[in-house]
Amino acid sequence: MSTPGSSTSTGSSSGASSGASRSPHRRARAREAALARAVENGLLGPRSPLVGLLDVDGVLAAVGALNEAFEGPAPVHHTFAAKACGLVPVLRLLADAGMGCEVASPGELEQALAAGFTYDRLVFDSPAKTVEELEFALAHGIAINLDNFQELARVDRLLTGREAAGPIGLRVNPQVGAGAIGAMSTATATSKFGIALRDPGAVDAVIDAFAHRPWLNRLHAHVGSQGCPLPLIAEGVRAAYELAERVNAELGRAQITGLDIGGGLPVNFDDEDDRPTYADHVTELRRAAPGLFDGRYTLVTEFGRSLLAKSGTIATVVEYTKSAGGRRIAVTHAGAQVATRTVFMPDAWPLRVGVFDAGGRPKRGPAEVVDIAGPCCFAGDLTATARELPAVEPGDVVALYDTGAYYFSSHFSYNSLPRPAVYGYRTDPGGRVRFALAREAQSVRDVVEESGLSQADALVALRARQHRTGA
């Protein structure tokens, strides 16, 4: 399908900035250039009032920073948490950059395979894996993290008479507490994930599980993500490391050879800077568990949000402006359908907002207090409240920054609003921009077909049959 702007817009992008040299300042400049070019090329405008933009160089810079931070004697397998952006072109970019992929559902697994990840570069996490899903993973050598003792018993039955083809780990919950966002904290006393280590008898049961299963060779712990401070994450990883040391010591053999330490690096949504960094994270881990990096364990990571968030922008046209109760309101096409967490938990997931004129140029001038509203038919559909922004007018562009993770691919189908197109972009030092379509915009017809169009008469026919039979 031919798409406006999918080719070079003003000359070649040869000499585009490398990921390793990306900086917050250059990222901001590239974003402004991409927004202006998106308007000029018709990717964003009256006929396409909502679009997602992803800075490819920014993503590659994040991958480079991750690899650099973990350099050392310990072998490390970095995987991307597919839930953060389940778009096949994005996954393929990460696969091409050398990442593995962590998946937590059959859909994510198929997306990862379609993106080119080989079985040995996958990690399958889910608290509700079916027999069929486990069979597939075991048969293809996909690394699995088992969530509980019942799942462990299920794998016992599935492995009867054969060897495991890939690594198998056991997820533990170190119960170190919650961060600032309870819903994102996976190491609380009552978390649904993993085996709760501080529950009576749990540690002994874990040791016994390893003692009777030579094929069990990893431990997995993931404390949480946004809102979890680095010391809390490190405390959880230390608990898993110390348990691995105890298991190996009591069994008299190095049975646990891998530690999956999850991801969870928080993202700074307050300004342009990258903080904390992966280097900060590793420093905290080394302080908490120095032996983690001595090379005796293969480390597995599962970062998602921190790799993509700051490279993504959702841009939308302002359709109307109005006032209510003395408050200015800008009505846009970006609301709960693309910014679900921000709309329903605004204090936990606030977003930075930029205002651009109809040509895609940053607006200047005196600020006014304004609410940025979306198109969904409920009063709370606001992506920003009481923000001081340059005066917003119909036809302007509002940009929601830091939306590269969990906003492009986690669409909420309220009001049957179609999913927007997503474009990746690269810029060269001169500001020239190239776009590549990562996902086509969903048409209204697509929405209707997805809502059961081919079965439109099914319920009427069922009712008619009931009348005929007299039932």
C-alpha positions in Angstrom: 0.0 0.0 0.0 1.4 3.4 -1.0 1.6 5.8 1.9 2.4 9.5 1.9 5.8 10.2 3.4 6.9 6.6 3.4 9.9 7.6 1.3 12.6 10.2 1.7 11.0 13.6 2.1 13.9 16.0 1.5 16.9 14.1 0.3 18.6 11.0 1.5 19.0 10.2 5.2 22.5 8.9 4.8 24.6 10.0 7.6 21.7 9.8 10.1 22.8 9.9 13.6 24.0 6.6 15.1 22.1 5.2 18.1 25.3 5.3 20.3 25.6 9.1 20.0 22.0 10.0 20.6 21.3 12.6 23.3 18.1 14.0 24.9 18.7 17.3 23.1 19.2 15.7 19.7 16.2 13.5 20.3 14.0 16.5 21.0 15.3 18.2 17.8 14.6 15.1 15.8 11.1 14.9 17.2 10.3 18.5 16.2 11.6 17.8 12.7 9.6 14.7 12.4 6.4 16.4 13.5 6.8 19.2 11.0 7.5 16.7 8.2 4.6 14.5 9.2 2.3 17.5 8.7 3.9 18.5 5.5 3.7 15.0 4.1 0.0 14.5 5.1 0.7 11.8 7.7 -0.9 14.1 10.2 -3.7 16.5 9.4 -7.5 16.9 8.9 -7.8 13.5 7.1 -5.3 11.8 9.5 -5.9 13.5 12.8 -4.0 11.0 14.9 -0.6 9.3 14.4 2.2 7.6 16.4 5.8 8.5 15.7 8.8 6.4 16.8 12.4 7.6 16.7 14.4 4.6 15.4 17.8 6.2 16.4 16.5 6.8 19.9 15.5 3.1 20.2 18.9 1.9 19.0 20.6 4.3 21.4 18.7 2.8 24.3 19.7 -0.7 23.2 23.4 0.5 23.0 23.2 2.0 26.5 21.7 -1.3 27.9 24.5 -3.4 26.3 27.2 -1.0 27.5 25.9 -0.9 31.1 26.0 -4.7 31.5 29.4 -5.3 29.8 31.6 -7.5 32.0 32.5 -11.1 32.7 28.9 -12.3 33.2 27.2 -13.5 30.0 24.0 -11.5 29.5 20.9 -12.2 27.4 18.9 -9.0 27.0 15.3 -9.5 26.0 12.6 -7.0 25.1 9.3 -7.2 26.9 6.9 -7.6 23.9 4.0 -6.3 25.9 5.6 -2.8 25.8 5.1 -2.6 22.0 3.8 -5.6 20.2 4.3 -4.3 16.7 6.1 -6.7 14.4 8.3 -4.0 12.7 9.4 -2.7 16.1 10.2 -6.2 17.3 12.1 -6.9 14.1 14.2 -3.7 14.7 15.1 -5.0 18.1 15.8 -8.5 16.9 18.1 -7.0 14.2 19.8 -5.0 17.0 20.7 -8.2 18.8 17.9 -8.3 21.4 16.0 -11.4 22.5 12.3 -11.2 23.3 10.2 -11.9 26.4 6.7 -13.0 25.7 3.7 -13.5 28.0 0.9 -14.8 25.7 0.4 -16.9 22.6 -0.2 -13.6 20.6 3.1 -12.1 21.7 4.9 -15.4 21.0 3.6 -15.4 17.4 4.5 -11.7 17.0 8.0 -12.4 18.1 8.4 -15.4 15.8 7.0 -13.3 12.9 9.5 -10.6 13.7 12.4 -13.1 13.3 13.4 -14.0 16.8 14.6 -17.6 16.9 13.4 -20.0 19.6 16.6 -19.7 21.6 16.2 -15.9 21.9 12.8 -16.1 23.5 11.7 -16.2 27.1 8.1 -17.3 27.8 6.6 -15.8 31.0 2.9 -16.0 31.9 1.1 -17.0 35.1 -1.5 -18.9 33.1 0.3 -21.0 30.5 -1.9 -23.8 29.1 -0.7 -27.3 28.4 -0.6 -26.6 24.7 1.6 -23.5 25.3 4.0 -25.4 27.5 4.2 -28.3 25.0 5.2 -25.8 22.3 7.8 -24.1 24.4 9.3 -27.4 25.6 9.4 -28.9 22.2 11.1 -25.9 20.6 13.7 -25.1 23.3 12.1 -21.8 24.3 13.2 -20.6 27.8 10.3 -20.9 30.3 9.8 -19.3 33.7 7.3 -21.4 35.7 5.0 -19.5 38.0 3.9 -21.9 40.7 4.2 -25.5 42.0 1.1 -26.7 40.1 2.7 -25.5 36.8 5.9 -27.3 37.9 3.9 -30.5 38.4 2.4 -30.1 34.9 5.8 -29.8 33.3 6.9 -32.9 35.3 4.2 -34.8 33.4 5.0 -33.3 30.1 8.7 -34.1 30.3 8.2 -37.7 31.3 10.7 -39.7 29.3 12.4 -36.8 27.6 14.9 -34.1 28.2 14.1 -30.4 28.3 15.2 -28.7 25.1 15.7 -25.3 26.6 16.2 -23.5 30.0 13.5 -23.8 32.6 13.3 -21.5 35.5 11.1 -21.0 38.5 9.7 -17.5 39.3 9.9 -16.4 42.9 8.4 -13.4 44.6 10.9 -11.9 47.0 8.1 -10.0 48.7 10.2 -6.9 49.1 7.2 -4.5 48.9 5.5 -2.1 46.5 6.7 1.0 44.7 4.7 4.2 44.1 2.2 2.5 41.7 0.7 -0.6 43.4 -0.7 -2.0 40.2 2.8 -2.2 38.7 4.5 -3.7 41.7 5.0 -7.5 41.4 6.9 -8.2 44.6 4.3 -7.4 47.2 3.2 -9.7 49.9 0.1 -10.9 48.0 1.3 -10.5 44.4 -0.2 -13.0 41.9 3.2 -13.7 40.4 5.7 -16.4 41.4 6.3 -18.3 44.6 6.2 -16.1 47.7 9.5 -16.6 49.4 8.5 -15.2 52.8 5.5 -17.5 53.1 6.1 -20.3 55.6 8.0 -23.3 54.1 8.4 -21.6 50.7 12.2 -21.5 50.5 12.5 -25.2 51.6 9.9 -26.1 49.0 11.9 -24.3 46.3 15.1 -26.1 47.3 13.3 -29.4 47.2 11.9 -28.6 43.7 15.4 -28.1 42.4 16.7 -31.2 44.2 14.2 -33.5 42.4 14.4 -31.8 39.0 17.9 -31.7 37.4 16.3 -29.9 34.4 15.3 -26.9 36.5 18.2 -24.5 36.1 17.1 -20.9 36.4 15.5 -18.5 39.0 13.4 -15.6 37.9 12.5 -12.5 40.0 10.9 -9.3 38.7 10.0 -6.7 41.3 8.0 -4.3 39.1 8.4 -1.4 36.8 7.3 2.2 36.8 7.3 3.6 40.3 9.7 1.0 41.7 13.0 2.7 42.9 16.3 1.1 42.0 17.1 0.0 45.6 13.8 -1.9 45.8 14.5 -3.6 42.5 18.0 -4.5 43.6 16.7 -5.9 46.9 14.5 -8.3 45.0 17.3 -9.4 42.7 19.6 -9.9 45.7 17.0 -12.2 47.2 16.9 -14.4 44.0 20.7 -14.4 43.9 21.1 -15.4 47.5 18.5 -18.2 47.0 20.4 -19.5 44.0 23.6 -19.5 46.0 21.8 -21.5 48.8 20.2 -24.0 46.3 23.6 -24.7 44.7 25.4 -25.0 48.0 22.8 -27.4 49.5 22.7 -29.5 46.4 26.5 -29.6 46.1 26.4 -28.7 42.4 25.9 -25.6 40.2 22.4 -26.6 39.1 21.2 -23.0 38.8 23.2 -21.5 36.0 21.0 -18.6 35.0 19.2 -15.7 36.8 16.4 -13.9 35.1 16.4 -10.5 36.8 13.5 -9.0 34.9 13.4 -5.4 33.9 11.5 -2.6 35.5 13.9 0.4 35.0 11.6 3.4 35.7 11.2 6.1 33.0 11.5 9.8 33.7 8.2 11.3 32.4 8.9 14.8 33.9 11.4 16.1 31.3 13.6 15.1 28.4 16.5 13.5 30.4 17.1 9.8 30.6 17.1 9.0 34.3 17.7 6.7 35.9 20.1 5.1 33.4 20.9 1.5 32.8 24.4 2.3 34.3 22.6 3.6 37.5 20.7 0.3 37.6 23.8 -1.8 37.3 25.6 0.2 40.0 22.7 -0.5 42.4 22.7 -4.2 41.5 26.5 -4.5 42.1 26.1 -2.8 45.4 23.3 -5.2 46.5 24.7 -8.4 45.0 28.4 -8.1 43.9 28.6 -11.8 43.0 25.8 -11.5 40.5 28.3 -10.3 37.9 31.3 -12.6 38.5 30.4 -14.8 35.5 29.0 -17.9 37.3 25.5 -17.1 36.2 24.0 -16.2 32.8 21.9 -13.1 33.4 18.6 -12.5 31.6 16.9 -9.1 31.4 13.4 -8.2 30.3 13.4 -4.4 29.8 10.5 -2.9 27.9 9.3 0.6 28.7 12.8 2.0 29.2 13.9 0.9 25.8 11.1 2.7 23.9 9.1 5.2 25.9 11.1 8.3 25.3 11.5 7.6 21.6 7.7 7.7 21.0 5.2 10.5 20.3 1.5 10.5 19.8 0.5 13.5 17.7 -3.1 14.7 17.2 -4.9 17.5 15.6 -7.0 19.8 17.8 -10.5 19.7 16.5 -12.2 22.2 18.7 -11.5 24.5 21.7 -14.0 25.7 24.2 -14.4 26.9 27.8 -16.2 25.4 30.8 -16.3 26.8 34.3 -13.5 29.2 33.4 -11.2 26.4 32.1 -10.1 26.2 28.5 -10.5 22.8 26.9 -8.8 21.5 23.7 -10.7 18.6 22.1 -8.3 16.2 20.3 -8.4 12.8 18.7 -6.0 11.2 21.3 -7.7 9.9 24.4 -8.3 6.8 26.4 -8.1 4.6 23.2 -4.4 5.3 22.9 -3.5 6.7 26.4 -5.5 4.3 28.5 -3.3 4.3 31.6 -2.9 8.1 31.6 -6.6 8.7 31.3 -7.6 6.3 34.0 -4.6 6.8 36.4 -3.5 10.4 35.6 -1.5 10.8 38.8 0.5 7.6 38.1 1.0 8.1 34.4 1.2 11.9 33.6 2.5 12.8 30.1 4.4 15.8 28.9 2.5 17.8 26.3 3.7 19.9 23.4 1.7 22.3 21.3 2.5 23.0 17.6 0.8 25.1 15.0 -1.1 23.8 12.0 2.2 23.6 10.1 3.8 21.5 12.8 6.0 24.3 14.3 6.3 24.7 18.1 4.0 27.4 19.4 5.3 30.3 21.4 3.6 33.0 23.3 1.8 33.6 26.6 0.6 30.4 28.4 -3.0 29.6 29.3 -4.3 26.9 31.6 -6.0 24.2 29.5 -7.3 20.7 29.7 -6.3 18.4 26.8 -9.3 16.2 26.0 -9.8 13.1 23.9 -12.6 11.9 21.7 -14.1 9.2 23.9 -17.6 9.7 25.2 -17.0 10.0 28.9 -16.1 13.1 31.0 -12.8 11.8 32.3 -11.2 11.3 28.8 -8.4 13.8 29.5 -4.8 13.3 28.7 -3.7 16.4 30.6 -5.4 18.6 33.1 -4.8 22.2 34.0 -1.6 22.5 32.1 0.0 25.8 31.3 0.5 25.7 27.6 0.7 28.2 24.7 -2.7 29.2 23.5 -4.3 26.2 21.7 -6.5 26.8 18.6 -8.5 24.5 16.3 -6.1 23.0 13.7 -3.1 23.0 16.0 -1.2 19.9 16.8 -0.9 18.5 20.4 2.0 16.0 21.0 2.0 13.5 23.8 5.6 12.8 24.6 7.3 9.6 25.9 4.6 7.4 24.5 6.8 4.8 22.7 5.9 2.0 25.1 2.4 0.8 26.0 0.6 3.5 23.9 1.1 2.4 20.3 0.0 -1.2 20.7 -2.2 -1.3 23.7 -5.3 0.1 22.1 -8.6 0.4 24.1 -11.5 -0.1 21.8 -13.9 2.2 23.6 -16.4 3.9 21.2 -15.0 1.7 18.4 -12.3 4.3 17.6 -9.8 3.0 15.0 -6.2 2.3 15.8 -3.9 5.1 14.3 -1.0 4.6 11.9 2.4 4.3 13.5 5.5 5.5 11.6 9.2 5.1 12.5 11.5 7.9 11.5 15.2 8.8 11.2 16.7 12.2 10.9 20.1 13.3 9.8 22.2 16.1 11.4 20.6 18.6 8.9 17.1 17.8 10.1 16.1 15.8 7.0 13.6 13.1 7.9 12.7 9.7 6.5 9.6 7.8 7.5 8.7 4.1 7.4 5.2 2.8 8.0 5.2 0.4 11.0 1.4 -0.1 11.2 -1.4 1.1 8.8 -4.2 3.1 10.3 -7.3 1.0 10.9 -10.2 2.0 8.8 -13.7 2.4 10.0 -14.6 -0.5 7.8 -11.9 -2.6 9.6 -13.5 -1.7 12.9 -16.9 -2.9 11.7 -15.5 -6.1 10.3 -13.7 -6.8 13.6 -17.0 -6.3 15.5 -18.6 -9.3 14.0 -19.9 -8.1 10.6 -19.6 -11.6 9.0 -21.9 -12.9 11.7 -24.4 -10.0 11.5 -27.5 -12.3 11.1 -26.4 -15.0 13.6 -28.5 -13.8 16.6 -31.5 -13.0 14.5 -31.4 -16.4 12.9 -31.0 -18.0 16.3 -34.2 -16.2 17.5 -36.0 -17.2 14.3 -35.2 -20.9 14.7 -36.4 -20.7 18.3 -39.8 -19.3 17.1 -40.1 -22.0 14.5 -39.4 -24.9 16.9 -41.6 -23.4 19.6 -38.9 -23.8 22.2 
